[in-house]
Amino acid sequence: MGQIFLMENSLTGLLFLIACCFDSYRMAAVSLFCTAIATLSAYLFRFDSQNIVKGLYGFNAALIGQAMIFYFEVNGLVMVGAIIGSILSACMMEFFIRKKLPPFTFPFISITWILLALLKIGSVTTDRAPGPITDWHQIGFSDFAIPAHAFGQVIFQGHILAGILTVLGIYLESPNSAFYGIIATMVSVAIAYSEGQPETAIRGGLSSFNAVLSGIACAGDRVIDGFYMVIATIVSTYFFIFLLGYKFTTLTFPFVVSLWLVVSLKYLEKLIVKKYNIIFHPNTTLENESTSPLPIKITNDKISNTSNSITTLSRTSSFKNIQNPLSLSRSNSLTIFHTISSPTPQTQSKPIELEVINSFNIDSSSSVEIDIKNNEYLIESTLDSINNNNKTHSRNS
């Protein structure tokens, strides 16, 4: 269940499950049951075991189970729909993974829409569904409750303690994500007030739960991640308001649309970085701004895994898994001396990949960070000097 908020942490998922109990034990039980069904289906269909362990096949099913209990009275037909929906969600997730597309909660959204339409056509009763999604008697005592309600609404919970547990679960795994989610909530609240949305809905978090997910999904250490968060929050909030005007069951569709937009923008960013050598790195410092920046570029994306092989960096590229900071003095060229302490036939023939996420400019006092996957490596300068106290670095791939 932790993956509902993009968290890969079992304790976080447990806190989310406990949070579900505040409004409905049935909802918690059915969401856990649907998660188990989807996970079992993934095992039976022999989907990737690592993805199963990460919970990627279960979180959409958990949301489907929660939605079924929220919208309908528990009966045999509803449970059959929840089981079928859980299996389909695992299959949809596998399709997106194989196509290398970001699904987010789209399997939950699309399957729930279909189930809502089919079950309503079948005249399934809703008069004994759980009560109001928000504990209205608690609204208004303080504005600090708004983010808690917004976090809770993602998993159909209106009780403020459920929201607090949800925030706590996210904070334990990623404080940065919790912070981004709270900021996104505040942005969405401002938009909702400006658009004249009902105050009870705003204070109950109904106008902000999509923004919470948008903020968490955009969380990062780069300055530009904050801009992505604002863009995603604005898009998701306005789209939610637009759909609500047509009495549309939005679920988390505004969040998914906003993140698909952000993913497209990040791809565009990557192309711009490659072509124009633009910096988006947060740790770059300029002590002497009058000095003209010098470009750091990369010769190729792969370095041969041969003892003492040398590659000079000179073609535009960038790095993944950035570690091992280096101080550079007036140098626009680097040489990587890659050494292997105990080479084997397997490591000798396997190249080391440098995957691109950034290229950037430096001046005489800027920081450069490089990480090469696998084995030991040494990084030195071909021009002037690099000061690096720990030049030899070992990393398990």
N, C-alpha and C positions, 0 to 999 in steps of 0.2 A: 504493500500500500504506500510505501514511501515514495515510489515513483510517480504517484499522483502529483506531487510537488517537485518532481525531478530529483528526488533525494534517494541515493543508494545506501540506505542505512536501516538495519533491522530495528534498532531502538526507535528511530524516527517513525517507522511504519507502525510499531506497537503503540506509540503515543497517539497516532492518527486513529487507530482502531479503538483505543480507549475513549478518544474524543467523540467517536460516533455513538458511544453508549449513553452520552448525556441526553440526547434527544430520543433515541430509539434503540433498545437492545436488539430488536428485530433487524434494524438496518445494519447494525454492526455484524450480526450473525450472518445475514444474507450476503453482505459484501465480502466477508471472509470465505463463505461457501463458494461464491462466484470466482474469487481469486484462486481457490483450490482447484475448481473445475478447469479454469483456463490454464493453470500451470500444469495440471495433469494432462490436458490435451496437448500442450507443447511437448511434454515428455513422450507421449504416445506417437505424436507426429515426427518425433526426432528432430525438433528444432534445436538450434545452437544451445548447448548446455550452459555456456557462460551467460548468455542472455536470459536464460531461465533463472539462474542464480541471482542475477541482477534485478529480477522482478519485472522485466520488460513486458512479459506476456500476461501479467496478472492485474496491473493497476487499472486498465480500461475496464476489465471485467468487474473489479470492485466498484467502480463508478456506475456501471450498468445495474448492479445489484442494488446500490443505494437509490438510484433513480426509480427502479421498479417499486421499491418499498415506499418511496416518497409519493409517487403518483397513484399507486393502486393499493387496494386491499390485498393482503396476502392470501392467495389461493393457488390451486394446482396449475391453472393456466398461466398465471403470472410467473410461477416458479419455472415452468417449462420454458417460457420465453426468456427468463433470466439465464437458464442453463444454455440454451441454444445461442443466445447473445454472447455469453462468455466464451464459448468455443469459437464462434465467428470472430470475436475480437482478437483472440490469439492468432488466428489465421491471417487476419488483416494486418496485424502487427508484423508478422513474419514477411508478408508481401512488401510492406514499406521498408523493412530492414534490408531485404534482398535487393530492392531497387535503390537503396541508399537515399531514401526520402525521409524527411522528418514528419512523423505522424502526429506527435504530441498526443492529444486526447481525441483525435478525429475518429478512431474506431468506436470509442464510447459514444460520441455524438451521433454518428450516422446510424449505428445499430439502435440506439435509444429512440431516435426519431422514428425508425421503422416500427419498433415495438410499440411505441405510443400510438401510432396510427392504427396498427393491426388490433391492439387490445381495446382501443376505444371503439373501433368498428364492431368488435365482438361484444360490446356492452359490458366490459369488466367493471365492477363497481369500484368507486373511489371514495365512498362516504366514510370508510373506516381507515383511510390512509392517515399517516402521522399528522399531527396538528401543525400550526404555523411554523414556518421554517425559521422564524426569528422570535426570540423571547421578548416580545414587545414591552413587557413591564420593566425590562432592564434598560430600555433605550432612553437616552436623554440624561442619564446621571452624569456622564462625562464623555467628552469627545474622544478620550483615549480608547474607548470601547469600540470605536468604528473599525480600526484595523483588525482587532480580534474577531469581530463579527465577519469582516470581509474574508479573513483567512478560513474561518469556519464554514462559510457558505460554499466554498469550493467542494466540500464533502457533504453538502446538504445539512449542515449543522447551524442552528441559530443560537444555541446557548453560549454565553460569553466564556464559560470555562472551557468549552470545547474549542473555541477559537484560541484561547490562551495556550492550551495544550498543543494546538497545531503550530502556533508560532514558536513555542519552545522546541518542538520536534525539529523544525527547520533550523532553528538557531544552533542546536546541538551538532547538526551536520554541517551547516554553512552559515555563520553569522552574517556574512556578506549578502547571502540570498535573502535572509530575513529582513535585513536593512533595506534592500532594494524593493522587497515586497511591500514594506510599510510606506516607503516613499511613493511607490506607484499608487498605493491606496489614497494617499493625500492628494496626489495629482488628479485621480479620478473623482474624488469627492468634490474638488474645486470645479471640475467640468460639470458634474451632475448638478451642483447648485446653480451654476451659470445657465444651465439648460432648463432649469425649473422642474427638476425631478422631485417627486414627493420626499419630504424630509424623513419620514419614517423608513422609507426604502433606503435612503442614503445612510442613515444612522444604523440601520440593520445590516449594512454591508452588501445589499443586493445590487447596488450600482458599482461595486468595486471588486467583486470576486474574480472577474476576468482580468482586471488590472493586476491583482495580486500575482496570478500566474505569469502574466507578461513581465512583471518586474523580476520575479525569481528566474525566469528563463533567460533574461538579459543580464543577470548579475555577472560581474567580472571585475578585473583589476585595472582595465584600461579606461582612460578618460572617455573614449568614444562609446564604451558600454553604457555609460550614463545617458548619452544621447539616444542610443538604441532603446533604452528603457522608456524614455519620455515618448519617443515615437510610437512604440508598441502600446503604451498606456493610453495615449490619445486616440489611436486608431481603435483599440479594443473598446474603450468607453463610448466613443461616439457611435461605433457600429452596434454596440449593445443598445444604446438609446434608440437608434434607428429601428432595429428589429423589434424592440419592445413596443414601439408605436404601432406596429402592425400585429400586435398580440402574438408574436412569434416565440416559440419555445427556444430560447437562445442556447441554453446549457453553456458550455465553454467554447462555443463556435467563434465568438469575437476574439478570444485569446488565440485560437489556432490561426485565424486569418491574420492577426497582427504579427504573429511569429513567423508565418510564411513570408510576410513582407520583410521582416528583419533578416531572415535567412537570405533572401534575395539581395538585400542591401549589403550584407556581409560578403556575399560572393562578389558583388560589384566592388566593394572595398578591396578585396584581395586582388582583383584585376588592376585597380588603380595603383595599389602599392607596388605590384610587380612592374608596371609600366613606368610610373613616375617617381618611384623611390621615395614615397611619402612616409613619414613616421607616425605611428599610432601607439608607440610603446610608452608605458607610464614612467619608466625609470630613467629616461634620458635626462641628463642635466647639462646645463650650459653655464660654465663659470665665466667665460669670456664671450659674450654674445656678439662682439664685433668681429670675431673670427669667422670666416666663411666655412660653412659645414663641408665636410668631405664625405663622399658616399662610401658606404660599406656594401660590397656586392659579392656575389657568389659565382664561382666558375661553373659548377655543376651540382646536380641534386643528389648524386651518389658518390661516395668515396670508397674506393676499392679496399677491402678488408685484408690487406697484405701488410706484413710487418714492415714498419718504417716507410710506408708509402706516403707521398707528399702531394698535397693538392693546394693550389693557390686560389684564394677567393677573389673573383673579379667580375662575376656576372650577377645580375639582379636576382635575388631570391630572398628567403628568410627562413625562420626556424620554428620548429615545434618543440615542446618540452624545454622551454628556456631555463637554463640554470647557469651556475658557474660564472659570475660577473667578472669582467676584465676591464682594467683601466687602459685606455689607448691614448697615445701621444702623437698627434699629427701624422697619423698613418692611414692610408686608404687601401691597404692591402694586408691580408693575413695569410699565413701558411699553417695548415693543420698537419702536425706530425702524429700519425696514428700508429700506436704500438700495441702489440698483443703479447701478453706475458707467456701464454701457453697456447699457441695456435693449433687448431685441429683442422682436418680436411673440410669439416662442415663450416667452420668460421672463415676459413681461407676463401671459400668460394662464394660466400654470402656477402653482398654489398651492404653498406650502412647507408640508410636513407636520411636525407635532410629534407623534411617536409616544410613547405613554405607557409608561413602565416604573416610575416612582416618583413619589409626591408626598410632601412632607415638611414638617416644622415647622422654624422657625428662631428664634433669639433675636437679641439685638443684635450678637452677634459670630459668628454661624454663617456657613458658607460655602455659597454657592449656585452651581450650575454649569449653564450653558445652552448648547445648541448648536442652531443652525438650519441645516438642510441647504441648500446651494446659495447661491452669490453672497456678497455682503458684508452684514454687519449691524452694528447698533449697539445696545447695551443700556444703558439708563439707568433711574434710579429716579424714580417719581412722588412718592414721599414721602421726606423726609430725604435721605440720601446713599448713593451707591454709589461705592466706590473701585475703579476698574478701569483699570490702566495701558494695556492694549491693548484698547480698546473696539471697534475695527474689526477684523473677523476675516473672512478669506476661506477658503472650503472648497470643494473640488471634490466634486460629488455623484457 
